[in-house]
Amino acid sequence: MKSRRRYLDLGLLPVLLIVTALVSLTAGEIRAASETADKPTTGNRESTVLITGANRGIGLALANHFHQQGFAVIGTARKPDEALALKATGVEILQLDITDPASVASLKSELQGRPLDILLNNAGIGGHSTPELKDLDIERLKDTFDVNSLGALRVIQALIPNMRMGTRRIVASMSSRMGSIEQNTGGAIGYRASKSALNSINKSLSSEFSKEDFVFVVLHPGWVRTDMTNERATYSTDESAQQLFKVITALSTRDNGRFYDLHGKSIAW
Ligand code: NAP
């Protein structure tokens, strides 16, 4: 009986060893899965995103969020020395005034040979506006168009070679629901028109670059509490950035040429 028991013990030993190994392997897998579950799956430091106007407002929150989610972030600012909040996020900072061709050219040469995966044209201004047409200083609207429409176009033209070297080829430009012609309820005539022009630029480029698998989109960030708006606005910059992040990182070539809000819902042109 004793020897039979020892025989049984010895016979079970390999089985026990295998079971133990399997259990610890499975536990290891579960542990690994739960550890990675909290980690970003949508990006890593090898994916680079460039965000214009990243020193404050929505651009700053986007820079911070992309950085936290593991992207390599280049945030641009007109005055990098004064971009203290952006510096505090730990991202790379480059100088850029999107209305200044020399500044755009110097960004281009600074970034020569570096792949960019996502370009976020966020910089924008509210610009001059009056309640009534009779008071409007039309010459001042040139600035609004220079920043909101032509500014993004300058940056895109300069950085297309970098985007070609990237893997995602996403160009997202911050438009506004106010740029929708269909949903135009009046007011802010220059701002609205400048965002409509940006939407049109986006559509043109989405056609020109579709054969290279680029994804050009225009986005509405929601009504967000920044220097451009007021405290009554719906979203904090962090809330808007978190939603925009989800939309941007989920983009594919199927989305090329589209106009989305921060929840990924299409907006009428
Ligand atoms: P914001 O707080 O006023 O920030 C605007 C950013 O754009 C700043 O970083 C500013 O830099 C930069 N900028 C302005 N002119 C520039 C230029 N010539 N060159 C480079 N950067 C320039 O505005 P925001 O609310 O965050 O808006 C960000 C974007 O979202 C804009 O395109 C805006 O039209 C759009 N948007 C906002 C809302 C909203 O509810 N807030 C709604 C719809 C769309 P400086 O600090 O140097 O001026």
Boltz pocket constraint, residues with backbone or C-beta under 6 A from the ligand:
constraints:
  - pocket:
      binder: B
      contacts: [[A, 52], [A, 53], [A, 54], [A, 55], [A, 56], [A, 57], [A, 58], [A, 59], [A, 76], [A, 77], [A, 78], [A, 79], [A, 96], [A, 97], [A, 98], [A, 99], [A, 121], [A, 122], [A, 123], [A, 124], [A, 125], [A, 126], [A, 147], [A, 151], [A, 174], [A, 175], [A, 176], [A, 177], [A, 219], [A, 220], [A, 221], [A, 222], [A, 223], [A, 224], [A, 225], [A, 226], [A, 227], [A, 228], [A, 229], [A, 233]]
      max_distance: 6.0
